[in-house]
Amino acid sequence: WKRNSKTAAFEFISSLEGHENEVKSVSWDSTGGMVSTCGRDKSVWIWEMDPEENDFECIAVLSGHSQDVKMVKFHPTKELLASCSYDDTIKLWEEDDYDWTCKQTLEGHTSTVWSFAFSND
């Protein structure tokens, strides 16, 4: 969706398709050039935006969780993506030479991790 500066109405610009089931969370990175989605299909998708075409290209599908992924969020100042899941974990993902990998898994919760937050520090 994009807001029309003349009418103040929102206009549909693009649809992201790929998840096998419902999407649970969406997060934009701090530059506005990437968006991440997650869902019931246990995956995290990272999309790169082409601002001239108002189109998105999937650049990575991350499959590290063993259950539904509940939330995904980019760090506000670092090139870091986090996701949390029904599998009781939080995963931290980083891009290295255009390849996204899980750098750390935070374990120890005894049930679903529904949400998390980053500190600006």
NORSULPE-V492852 format. One record per residue. RES is the residue in one letter. PSI is psi in whole degrees, -180 to 180 (none if undefined). BURIAL is + if it has 9 or more other ideal C-beta (glycine too) atoms within 8 Angstrom, else -. Layout:
[[RES:PSI:BURIAL] [RES:PSI:BURIAL]]
This chain:
[[W:145:-] [K:139:-] [R:128:-] [N:121:+] [S:-23:-] [K:-42:-] [T:-13:-] [A:8:-] [A:153:-] [F:138:-] [E:138:-] [F:131:-] [I:-28:-] [S:156:-] [S:135:-] [L:122:+] [E:139:-] [G:-39:-] [H:145:+] [E:-22:-] [N:-172:-] [E:146:-] [V:133:-] [K:-27:+] [S:151:+] [V:140:-] [S:131:+] [W:146:-] [D:171:+] [S:-21:-] [T:-17:-] [G:8:-] [G:-15:-] [M:150:+] [V:145:+] [S:145:+] [T:156:+] [C:164:+] [G:-167:+] [R:-15:+] [D:11:-] [K:15:+] [S:159:+] [V:128:+] [W:140:+] [I:129:+] [W:141:+] [E:136:+] [M:139:+] [D:101:+] [P:-26:-] [E:-35:-] [E:-7:-] [N:45:+] [D:159:-] [F:144:+] [E:131:-] [C:123:+] [I:-13:+] [A:144:-] [V:117:+] [L:128:+] [S:45:-] [G:-17:+] [H:150:+] [S:-4:-] [Q:-179:-] [D:140:+] [V:123:+] [K:-32:+] [M:147:+] [V:144:+] [K:137:+] [F:145:+] [H:144:+] [P:-23:-] [T:-13:-] [K:159:-] [E:78:-] [L:139:+] [L:139:+] [A:151:+] [S:150:+] [C:159:+] [S:167:+] [Y:-16:+] [D:11:-] [D:21:+] [T:162:+] [I:132:+] [K:140:+] [L:124:+] [W:142:+] [E:152:+] [E:133:-] [D:109:-] [D:51:-] [Y:13:-] [D:119:-] [W:128:+] [T:154:-] [C:118:+] [K:-25:-] [Q:143:-] [T:123:+] [L:116:-] [E:165:-] [G:-17:-] [H:149:-] [T:1:-] [S:-174:-] [T:135:-] [V:113:+] [W:-28:-] [S:167:-] [F:171:+] [A:151:-] [F:148:-] [S:148:-] [N:-4:-] [D:none:-]]
